[in-house]
Amino acid sequence: MRRSTAWTVAVLMGLVFGVTFLLPLGTVVSGGFFVGGKFTLRYLIGVFENPVYAEGLLNSVKIAVGTTLLVVLIAVPLAWLGNRFEFAGKKLLSGLVLVPMVLPPFVGAIGFQQILGVYGSLNTWLGTSIDWLGRGRYFGVIFLQALALYPIMYLNVAAALANIDPAMEEAAENLGCHGFRKFWKITLPLMMPGLFAGGTIVFIWSFTELGTPLIMNYTRCASVQVFDALKEIGTNPFPFALVVVMLLASAGLYALSKLAFGGRGYAMQSKAATVSGVETVRGLRSVIVALPFVVVTGLALLPHLGVILTSVSQPGSWYQSVLPHAYTFENYREALGHGITVTSIRNSLLYSSLAVAVNIVLGVAVAFVVVRSDLPGRGALDALAMLPLAVPGLVMAFGYLAISSYLGNQDWVKESRFWQSLLDVRTNPTLFLVIAYAVRRLPYMVRSSVAGLQQTSVTLEEAAANLGASPARTLRTVTLPLIMANLIAGVLLAFSFSMLEVSDSLMLAQRADFFPITKTIYELFQLIGTGKYIAAALGVWAMSFLAVTIIGASLILGKKMGQLFRV
């Protein structure tokens, strides 16, 4: 890529990121520190002095810490076993441990309560009345989020372990270092960057998760408090201050992990320098190694099973019983025939398609600058494109909402229906939802495109140029076909996760005729009577759709899929 072209692309990308990413963040920060045009720390300090907000922040930290620790306990042993042993059914079980990614945790909460609630299946089967979800449903929230998020940690740790040269561990064994000491001294430090990459994402995600606490009715946490304060966004600075605190906490953790582990690396010989460290096990040993995969998969499938059973239950037929008393597929008919659900499916398809189109252009452009140019600072552009993974979706959504609220109150917007429908989420949230979806999922497309370009020799493009092909023709006829598999994987992930985006959808979509799928599921769940069952049926449809896309992406990317969740 010519340096002039690279500079042009980099500047344009910087402007786009400035408007769609940095501006919302700046709006949130300014709303917390600047009130009435004057700088003040009053409201920021007031967040910690207000017992309600302070409790909410503390509970959010507890959720994040509990979820992250549980995720580590689940994912690290599985990744280590998968890396060290070859056993019967390994490919199948390794694929099944990723199943939780096909269901947003807040949807799984619908079925989760049916199974582990006081009057749920487990208590009915055991003849007890134990509150398995915990006082205030705290344990239910962290358990459900851990079962949904551990695949991110598993993918990162598995990728890190796969890159470790077995010769390093063999050398340690030759020097008398065995067992847990070898893991602690050699393996753990070598895989630490991957461990903290996954841990950072899980912590930030669970710290700001909105949908799961809402469905579980765990309202004493910061994310739900922000959601409840949306009506005061134009008059009360406290919601801004609370969001700023959440942003600073997330950014601080991200910066700390990058400082401590982002630049740490250990030089290793090529993996071809030694034989593989994988040990093949058979018989009883094979069963013992496979058992953790089976147990984790079984637990992780509980929310999915609960959602499926709820979706086929007749209303009121699953109460104080192990299984529903009566079954019906009427819920699916109503879900696909209900006016609000049909509209929401159409809306989500529109928002996600537009967002993916934006992602393709921006992702390929960034990847070309990063891989195919010698531009100074191209690493900064790559890091900026990955930052949305480290910034909570709740914070971004609040920033977009604040911008829309400000623009919507301007006279020139009020006087024009066109500008109202474009810039005011109260009238039409399409623009802001598309931008939010695109920015949040851009890292997947960037990493997929970068991986494809790194695997494609630049000499093929140079040969086309030497034969007289223009840069545009070279891109169209040579480069894009060669990296098409990677682009398809990025598109599948960006589209599917956009379809089931939670924070942006719940906060920005305020009119029923513009609800995406996730907002519709939440609204249906609130309805008395058949709402929960129709919401579960819609959740099964969403789960099936996401399962197909993630399986497709994982087949294309293989072990490189873990890089998509690395900041």
C-alpha positions as CSV (number, residue, x, y, z in Angstrom):
1,M,0.0,0.0,0.0
2,R,1.3,3.4,-1.0
3,R,2.2,5.6,2.0
4,S,-0.1,8.5,0.7
5,T,-3.0,6.0,0.5
6,A,-2.2,4.6,3.9
7,W,-2.2,8.2,5.4
8,T,-5.5,9.0,3.8
9,V,-7.1,5.8,5.1
10,A,-5.6,6.3,8.6
11,V,-6.9,9.9,8.8
12,L,-10.4,8.9,7.6
13,M,-10.5,6.0,10.1
14,G,-9.3,8.3,12.8
15,L,-12.2,10.7,12.0
16,V,-14.7,7.9,12.0
17,F,-13.5,6.6,15.3
18,G,-13.5,10.1,16.7
19,V,-17.1,10.7,15.9
20,T,-18.5,7.2,16.6
21,F,-16.3,6.1,19.5
22,L,-14.5,8.9,21.2
23,L,-17.3,11.5,21.0
24,P,-19.8,9.3,22.9
25,L,-17.1,8.6,25.6
26,G,-16.3,12.3,25.8
27,T,-20.0,13.1,26.2
28,V,-20.3,10.7,29.1
29,V,-17.2,12.1,30.8
30,S,-18.1,15.7,30.3
31,G,-21.6,15.0,31.6
32,G,-20.1,13.7,34.8
33,F,-17.5,16.4,35.3
34,F,-19.0,19.5,33.7
35,V,-22.4,20.6,35.0
36,G,-23.9,24.0,34.0
37,G,-20.7,24.6,32.0
38,K,-18.5,24.4,35.1
39,F,-16.1,21.7,36.2
40,T,-17.1,20.0,39.4
41,L,-16.3,16.8,41.3
42,R,-19.5,17.1,43.4
43,Y,-21.5,14.5,41.6
44,L,-18.6,12.1,41.1
45,I,-17.9,12.2,44.8
46,G,-21.7,12.1,45.4
47,V,-21.9,8.7,43.7
48,F,-19.8,7.2,46.5
49,E,-21.6,9.2,49.2
50,N,-25.0,8.1,48.0
51,P,-25.6,4.8,49.8
52,V,-27.8,3.5,46.9
53,Y,-25.2,4.2,44.2
54,A,-22.4,3.0,46.4
55,E,-24.1,-0.3,47.1
56,G,-24.9,-0.7,43.4
57,L,-21.2,-0.2,42.5
58,L,-20.0,-2.6,45.2
59,N,-22.5,-5.2,44.0
60,S,-21.4,-4.8,40.4
61,V,-17.8,-5.3,41.5
62,K,-18.8,-8.4,43.4
63,I,-20.6,-9.7,40.3
64,A,-17.6,-9.1,38.1
65,V,-15.1,-10.6,40.6
66,G,-17.3,-13.7,41.3
67,T,-18.0,-14.2,37.6
68,T,-14.3,-13.9,36.6
69,L,-13.1,-16.3,39.3
70,L,-15.7,-18.9,38.4
71,V,-14.9,-18.5,34.7
72,V,-11.2,-19.1,35.5
73,L,-12.0,-22.2,37.5
74,I,-14.1,-23.6,34.7
75,A,-12.1,-22.6,31.6
76,V,-8.4,-23.0,32.5
77,P,-8.6,-26.7,33.5
78,L,-10.6,-27.5,30.4
79,A,-8.1,-25.6,28.1
80,W,-5.2,-27.4,29.8
81,L,-6.7,-30.8,29.4
82,G,-7.6,-30.2,25.8
83,N,-4.1,-29.0,25.1
84,R,-2.3,-31.9,26.9
85,F,-4.4,-34.9,26.0
86,E,-5.8,-36.6,22.9
87,F,-8.9,-38.7,23.8
88,A,-12.0,-40.2,22.2
89,G,-14.6,-37.6,21.4
90,K,-12.2,-34.7,21.9
91,K,-13.4,-32.7,18.8
92,L,-17.0,-33.1,19.7
93,L,-16.6,-32.2,23.4
94,S,-14.3,-29.2,22.5
95,G,-17.0,-27.9,20.2
96,L,-19.8,-28.5,22.8
97,V,-18.0,-26.4,25.4
98,L,-18.5,-23.4,23.1
99,V,-22.3,-23.9,23.1
100,P,-23.1,-21.2,25.7
101,M,-22.0,-18.6,23.2
102,V,-25.2,-19.3,21.2
103,L,-27.5,-17.8,24.0
104,P,-27.3,-14.4,25.6
105,P,-27.2,-14.9,29.4
106,F,-30.3,-12.7,29.9
107,V,-32.3,-15.0,27.6
108,G,-31.0,-18.0,29.5
109,A,-32.2,-16.5,32.7
110,I,-35.8,-17.2,31.7
111,G,-35.2,-20.9,31.7
112,F,-32.7,-20.8,34.5
113,Q,-35.3,-19.6,37.0
114,Q,-37.6,-22.4,36.0
115,I,-35.0,-25.0,36.9
116,L,-33.2,-23.4,40.0
117,G,-35.9,-21.2,41.4
118,V,-37.5,-22.0,44.8
119,Y,-40.5,-23.6,43.1
120,G,-38.3,-24.9,40.2
121,S,-37.5,-28.4,38.8
122,L,-34.5,-29.1,41.0
123,N,-36.3,-28.3,44.3
124,T,-39.3,-30.3,43.2
125,W,-37.1,-33.3,42.3
126,L,-35.2,-33.1,45.6
127,G,-38.3,-32.3,47.7
128,T,-36.6,-29.2,49.1
129,S,-37.1,-25.4,49.1
130,I,-33.6,-24.2,48.8
131,D,-33.0,-20.8,47.1
132,W,-30.3,-22.0,44.7
133,L,-30.1,-18.5,43.1
134,G,-28.9,-17.0,46.4
135,R,-30.1,-14.1,48.5
136,G,-31.0,-11.3,46.2
137,R,-30.2,-13.7,43.3
138,Y,-26.5,-12.8,43.4
139,F,-25.3,-16.3,43.0
140,G,-27.8,-16.9,40.2
141,V,-26.4,-13.9,38.3
142,I,-22.7,-14.9,38.6
143,F,-23.4,-18.6,37.9
144,L,-25.5,-17.7,34.8
145,Q,-22.9,-15.2,33.5
146,A,-20.0,-17.5,34.1
147,L,-21.7,-20.3,32.2
148,A,-22.2,-17.9,29.3
149,L,-18.8,-16.2,29.3
150,Y,-16.3,-19.0,30.1
151,P,-15.9,-19.8,26.3
152,I,-14.2,-16.5,25.8
153,M,-11.6,-17.4,28.5
154,Y,-11.4,-20.9,27.1
155,L,-10.6,-19.7,23.6
156,N,-7.9,-17.3,24.8
157,V,-6.2,-19.8,27.1
158,A,-6.4,-22.6,24.5
159,A,-4.8,-20.3,21.9
160,A,-2.1,-19.3,24.4
161,L,-1.3,-22.9,25.3
162,A,-1.2,-24.0,21.7
163,N,1.6,-21.4,21.1
164,I,3.8,-22.8,23.9
165,D,6.8,-24.8,22.7
166,P,6.7,-28.2,24.5
167,A,10.5,-28.0,24.6
168,M,10.2,-25.3,27.4
169,E,8.4,-27.7,29.6
170,E,10.6,-30.7,28.7
171,A,13.6,-28.6,29.7
172,A,12.0,-27.9,33.0
173,E,11.3,-31.6,33.5
174,N,14.9,-32.5,32.7
175,L,16.0,-30.1,35.5
176,G,13.7,-31.8,38.0
177,C,10.6,-29.5,37.7
178,H,7.5,-31.6,37.6
179,G,3.7,-31.5,38.2
180,F,2.1,-28.4,39.7
181,R,5.5,-26.7,40.1
182,K,6.1,-27.0,36.4
183,F,2.7,-25.5,35.6
184,W,3.3,-22.7,38.1
185,K,6.8,-21.8,37.0
186,I,6.7,-22.5,33.2
187,T,3.2,-23.0,31.8
188,L,1.3,-20.3,33.7
189,P,3.7,-17.5,32.9
190,L,3.8,-18.4,29.2
191,M,0.0,-18.4,28.9
192,M,-0.5,-15.4,31.2
193,P,-1.1,-12.9,28.3
194,G,-4.0,-15.0,27.0
195,L,-5.3,-15.6,30.5
196,F,-5.5,-11.9,31.3
197,A,-6.8,-11.0,27.8
198,G,-9.8,-13.3,28.5
199,G,-10.1,-12.3,32.1
200,T,-10.2,-8.6,31.2
201,I,-13.0,-9.1,28.7
202,V,-15.0,-11.3,31.2
203,F,-14.6,-8.8,34.1
204,I,-15.6,-5.8,32.1
205,W,-18.5,-7.6,30.4
206,S,-19.9,-8.9,33.7
207,F,-19.2,-5.6,35.5
208,T,-21.5,-3.8,33.1
209,E,-23.9,-6.5,32.1
210,L,-27.5,-5.2,32.0
211,G,-29.8,-7.9,30.7
212,T,-29.0,-10.7,33.2
213,P,-29.6,-8.6,36.4
214,L,-32.8,-7.2,34.9
215,I,-34.3,-10.6,34.1
216,M,-33.1,-12.1,37.4
217,N,-34.6,-9.1,39.2
218,Y,-31.2,-8.2,40.8
219,T,-31.8,-4.5,40.7
220,R,-29.2,-3.4,43.3
221,C,-26.3,-3.1,40.8
222,A,-24.9,-0.1,38.9
223,S,-26.0,-1.2,35.4
224,V,-29.6,-1.5,36.4
225,Q,-29.5,1.8,38.2
226,V,-28.2,3.5,35.0
227,F,-31.0,1.9,33.1
228,D,-33.6,3.1,35.6
229,A,-32.2,6.6,35.4
230,L,-32.6,7.0,31.6
231,K,-35.7,9.2,32.1
232,E,-33.5,11.7,34.0
233,I,-30.7,11.9,31.5
234,G,-31.4,15.5,30.6
235,T,-32.0,16.9,34.1
236,N,-29.9,14.8,36.6
237,P,-26.1,14.7,36.4
238,F,-25.9,11.7,38.8
239,P,-26.5,9.1,36.0
240,F,-23.6,10.6,34.1
241,A,-21.3,10.5,37.2
242,L,-22.2,6.8,37.8
243,V,-21.4,5.9,34.2
244,V,-18.1,7.8,34.4
245,V,-17.2,5.8,37.5
246,M,-18.0,2.5,35.7
247,L,-16.0,3.7,32.7
248,L,-13.0,4.7,34.8
249,A,-13.1,1.3,36.6
250,S,-13.2,-0.6,33.4
251,A,-10.5,1.6,31.7
252,G,-8.3,1.3,34.8
253,L,-8.5,-2.5,34.8
254,Y,-7.8,-2.6,31.0
255,A,-4.8,-0.3,31.3
256,L,-3.5,-2.2,34.3
257,S,-3.7,-5.6,32.6
258,K,-2.1,-4.2,29.4
259,L,0.7,-2.6,31.4
260,A,1.3,-5.7,33.5
261,F,0.9,-8.4,30.8
262,G,0.3,-6.8,27.4
263,G,4.0,-6.2,26.7
264,R,5.3,-9.3,28.4
265,G,6.5,-12.0,26.1
266,Y,8.8,-15.0,26.4
267,A,11.0,-16.0,23.5
268,M,10.4,-19.5,22.3
269,Q,11.9,-21.7,19.7
270,S,9.8,-22.7,16.8
271,K,7.3,-25.4,17.8
272,A,8.7,-27.5,15.0
273,A,12.0,-27.8,17.1
274,T,10.5,-30.5,19.3
275,V,7.9,-33.2,19.2
276,S,4.4,-32.4,20.3
277,G,3.6,-32.5,24.1
278,V,0.1,-34.0,23.5
279,E,-0.4,-37.4,25.2
280,T,-2.9,-39.9,23.8
281,V,-5.0,-41.6,26.5
282,R,-7.4,-44.5,26.2
283,G,-9.7,-46.5,28.4
284,L,-10.4,-45.3,31.9
285,R,-7.9,-42.5,31.6
286,S,-9.8,-41.2,28.5
287,V,-13.0,-41.2,30.4
288,I,-11.5,-39.3,33.4
289,V,-10.0,-36.6,31.0
290,A,-13.3,-36.3,29.1
291,L,-15.5,-36.1,32.3
292,P,-14.8,-32.4,33.1
293,F,-15.9,-31.5,29.5
294,V,-19.1,-33.5,30.0
295,V,-19.9,-32.0,33.4
296,V,-19.3,-28.4,32.3
297,T,-21.2,-28.9,29.1
298,G,-24.1,-30.4,31.0
299,L,-24.2,-27.4,33.5
300,A,-23.8,-24.9,30.6
301,L,-26.8,-26.5,28.8
302,L,-29.1,-26.0,31.8
303,P,-30.2,-22.5,30.8
304,H,-30.7,-23.6,27.2
305,L,-32.7,-26.6,28.3
306,G,-34.8,-24.4,30.5
307,V,-35.5,-21.9,27.7
308,I,-36.4,-24.7,25.3
309,L,-38.8,-26.4,27.8
310,T,-40.4,-23.1,28.6
311,S,-40.9,-22.4,24.9
312,V,-42.9,-25.6,24.5
313,S,-44.8,-25.4,27.8
314,Q,-48.5,-24.5,28.0
315,P,-48.8,-21.4,30.2
316,G,-49.0,-22.3,33.8
317,S,-48.2,-26.0,33.2
318,W,-44.6,-25.8,34.7
319,Y,-45.0,-24.9,38.4
320,Q,-43.6,-27.0,41.2
321,S,-42.9,-29.9,38.9
322,V,-39.8,-31.4,37.4
323,L,-41.1,-31.1,33.9
324,P,-44.0,-29.2,32.3
325,H,-47.4,-31.0,32.6
326,A,-48.5,-30.0,29.1
327,Y,-46.7,-29.2,25.9
328,T,-47.6,-27.0,22.9
329,F,-45.9,-25.4,19.9
330,E,-48.5,-22.6,20.0
331,N,-45.9,-20.3,21.6
332,Y,-43.7,-20.5,18.5
333,R,-46.7,-19.7,16.3
334,E,-47.6,-16.7,18.5
335,A,-43.9,-15.6,18.7
336,L,-43.6,-15.6,14.9
337,G,-47.1,-14.2,14.4
338,H,-47.1,-11.6,17.1
339,G,-46.9,-8.1,15.6
340,I,-44.1,-6.9,17.9
341,T,-41.9,-10.0,17.3
342,V,-42.2,-9.9,13.5
343,T,-41.3,-6.2,13.5
344,S,-38.4,-6.8,15.8
345,I,-37.0,-9.6,13.6
346,R,-37.2,-7.3,10.6
347,N,-35.6,-4.4,12.6
348,S,-32.7,-6.6,13.9
349,L,-32.0,-7.8,10.4
350,L,-31.9,-4.3,9.1
351,Y,-29.7,-2.9,11.9
352,S,-27.3,-5.8,11.8
353,S,-27.0,-5.8,8.0
354,L,-26.2,-2.1,7.9
355,A,-23.7,-2.5,10.8
356,V,-21.9,-5.4,9.1
357,A,-21.7,-3.4,5.8
358,V,-20.0,-0.6,7.8
359,N,-17.7,-3.2,9.5
360,I,-16.6,-4.7,6.2
361,V,-15.4,-1.3,4.9
362,L,-13.8,-0.1,8.1
363,G,-12.3,-3.5,9.1
364,V,-10.6,-4.2,5.7
365,A,-9.4,-0.6,5.6
366,V,-7.8,-0.8,9.0
367,A,-6.3,-4.2,8.3
368,F,-4.6,-3.0,5.1
369,V,-3.0,-0.1,7.0
370,V,-1.9,-2.4,9.8
371,V,-0.5,-5.2,7.6
372,R,0.2,-3.8,4.2
373,S,1.8,-0.4,5.1
374,D,4.9,0.8,6.9
375,L,3.0,3.8,8.3
376,P,4.3,5.1,11.7
377,G,1.7,4.6,14.4
378,R,-0.3,2.0,12.5
379,G,-0.1,-0.1,15.8
380,A,-2.1,2.8,17.5
381,L,-4.8,2.5,14.8
382,D,-5.0,-1.2,15.4
383,A,-5.3,-0.7,19.2
384,L,-7.9,2.0,18.7
385,A,-10.0,-0.4,16.6
386,M,-9.8,-3.0,19.3
387,L,-10.7,-0.6,22.2
388,P,-14.5,-1.2,21.9
389,L,-13.9,-4.6,23.4
390,A,-12.5,-2.9,26.5
391,V,-15.2,-0.2,26.8
392,P,-18.5,-1.4,28.4
393,G,-21.5,-1.5,26.0
394,L,-23.5,0.2,28.7
395,V,-21.2,3.2,28.7
396,M,-21.2,3.5,24.9
397,A,-25.0,3.2,24.8
398,F,-25.4,5.9,27.5
399,G,-23.0,8.1,25.4
400,Y,-25.1,7.7,22.3
401,L,-28.3,8.4,24.3
402,A,-26.8,11.6,25.7
403,I,-25.8,12.8,22.3
404,S,-29.2,12.1,20.9
405,S,-30.9,13.8,23.9
406,Y,-28.8,16.9,23.3
407,L,-29.4,17.0,19.6
408,G,-33.1,16.2,20.0
409,N,-33.6,19.3,22.1
410,Q,-32.0,21.6,19.5
411,D,-34.5,23.9,17.7
412,W,-33.3,23.0,14.2
413,V,-33.9,19.4,15.0
414,K,-37.4,20.0,16.5
415,E,-38.4,22.0,13.4
416,S,-37.5,19.2,11.0
417,R,-39.1,15.8,10.8
418,F,-36.1,14.5,8.8
419,W,-33.6,15.5,11.4
420,Q,-35.9,14.2,14.2
421,S,-36.1,10.8,12.5
422,L,-32.4,10.7,12.0
423,L,-30.9,12.1,15.2
424,D,-33.5,11.6,18.0
425,V,-33.8,8.1,19.3
426,R,-37.2,8.9,20.8
427,T,-38.4,9.3,17.2
428,N,-36.2,6.7,15.4
429,P,-33.2,5.0,16.9
430,T,-32.0,3.4,13.6
431,L,-28.9,5.5,13.1
432,F,-27.6,5.2,16.6
433,L,-28.3,1.5,16.8
434,V,-26.5,0.9,13.6
435,I,-23.5,2.9,14.7
436,A,-23.5,1.2,18.2
437,Y,-23.7,-2.3,16.6
438,A,-20.9,-1.4,14.1
439,V,-18.5,0.1,16.7
440,R,-19.0,-2.7,19.2
441,R,-18.4,-5.5,16.7
442,L,-15.7,-3.8,14.6
443,P,-12.9,-5.7,16.5
444,Y,-14.1,-9.0,15.1
445,M,-13.9,-7.8,11.5
446,V,-10.5,-6.1,12.1
447,R,-8.9,-9.3,13.6
448,S,-10.4,-11.5,11.0
449,S,-9.1,-9.3,8.2
450,V,-5.7,-8.9,9.8
451,A,-5.4,-12.7,10.1
452,G,-6.3,-13.2,6.5
453,L,-3.8,-10.6,5.2
454,Q,-1.0,-12.0,7.4
455,Q,-1.6,-15.4,5.9
456,T,-1.6,-14.1,2.3
457,S,1.7,-13.3,0.6
458,V,2.1,-9.7,-0.6
459,T,4.0,-11.0,-3.6
460,L,0.7,-12.0,-5.2
461,E,-0.6,-8.4,-5.0
462,E,2.8,-7.1,-6.3
463,A,2.6,-9.5,-9.3
464,A,-0.9,-8.2,-10.2
465,A,0.4,-4.6,-9.9
466,N,3.4,-5.4,-12.2
467,L,1.0,-6.8,-14.8
468,G,-0.8,-3.4,-14.9
469,A,-3.7,-4.0,-12.5
470,S,-4.9,-0.9,-10.6
471,P,-5.0,-1.0,-6.8
472,A,-8.8,-1.3,-6.9
473,R,-8.7,-4.2,-9.3
474,T,-5.9,-5.9,-7.4
475,L,-8.1,-5.6,-4.2
476,R,-11.2,-6.9,-6.0
477,T,-9.6,-9.8,-8.0
478,V,-6.7,-10.9,-5.9
479,T,-6.7,-9.9,-2.3
480,L,-10.4,-10.2,-1.3
481,P,-10.8,-13.7,-2.9
482,L,-7.8,-14.9,-0.9
483,I,-9.0,-13.6,2.4
484,M,-12.7,-14.3,1.7
485,A,-12.9,-17.1,4.3
486,N,-11.6,-14.8,7.0
487,L,-14.0,-12.1,6.0
488,I,-16.9,-14.6,6.1
489,A,-16.0,-15.6,9.6
490,G,-15.8,-11.9,10.7
491,V,-19.2,-11.2,9.0
492,L,-20.9,-14.2,10.7
493,L,-19.7,-13.2,14.2
494,A,-20.3,-9.4,13.7
495,F,-23.8,-10.1,12.3
496,S,-24.9,-12.7,14.8
497,F,-23.7,-10.8,17.9
498,S,-25.3,-7.6,16.5
499,M,-28.6,-9.5,16.2
500,L,-28.4,-10.3,19.9
501,E,-26.8,-7.2,21.3
502,V,-28.3,-6.4,24.7
503,S,-27.1,-3.1,26.3
504,D,-27.5,-0.9,23.2
505,S,-30.8,-2.4,22.3
506,L,-32.4,-2.0,25.7
507,M,-31.2,1.6,26.2
508,L,-31.5,3.1,22.7
509,A,-34.7,1.5,21.4
510,Q,-37.6,3.3,23.1
511,R,-40.5,2.9,20.7
512,A,-42.1,-0.5,20.1
513,D,-42.1,-0.2,16.3
514,F,-38.3,0.1,16.4
515,F,-37.5,-2.7,19.0
516,P,-34.8,-5.2,18.0
517,I,-35.1,-8.8,19.1
518,T,-33.5,-8.5,22.5
519,K,-35.6,-5.6,23.5
520,T,-38.7,-7.5,22.4
521,I,-37.7,-10.5,24.4
522,Y,-37.3,-8.3,27.5
523,E,-40.6,-6.6,27.0
524,L,-42.5,-9.9,26.4
525,F,-40.9,-11.3,29.6
526,Q,-42.6,-8.5,31.5
527,L,-46.1,-9.4,30.3
528,I,-48.3,-11.4,32.7
529,G,-49.6,-14.7,31.3
530,T,-48.1,-15.9,28.1
531,G,-45.3,-13.3,27.8
532,K,-42.6,-15.5,29.3
533,Y,-43.4,-18.4,27.0
534,I,-43.5,-16.3,23.9
535,A,-40.2,-14.7,25.0
536,A,-38.7,-18.1,25.4
537,A,-39.8,-19.2,22.0
538,L,-38.3,-16.1,20.4
539,G,-35.1,-16.8,22.4
540,V,-34.9,-20.3,20.9
541,W,-35.2,-18.9,17.4
542,A,-32.3,-16.5,18.3
543,M,-30.3,-19.3,19.9
544,S,-30.6,-21.5,16.8
545,F,-29.6,-18.6,14.5
546,L,-26.5,-17.8,16.5
547,A,-25.5,-21.4,16.8
548,V,-25.3,-21.8,13.1
549,T,-23.2,-18.6,12.6
550,I,-20.8,-19.4,15.4
551,I,-20.3,-23.0,14.2
552,G,-19.6,-21.6,10.8
553,A,-17.1,-19.1,12.1
554,S,-15.3,-21.6,14.3
555,L,-15.0,-24.1,11.4
556,I,-13.4,-21.4,9.2
557,L,-11.1,-19.8,11.9
558,G,-10.3,-22.8,14.1
559,K,-8.0,-21.9,16.9
560,K,-7.6,-18.4,15.6
561,M,-11.1,-17.7,16.8
562,G,-9.8,-17.0,20.2
563,Q,-7.9,-13.9,18.8
564,L,-11.3,-12.2,18.1
565,F,-11.8,-11.9,21.9
566,R,-8.4,-10.5,22.7
567,V,-7.7,-6.9,23.6
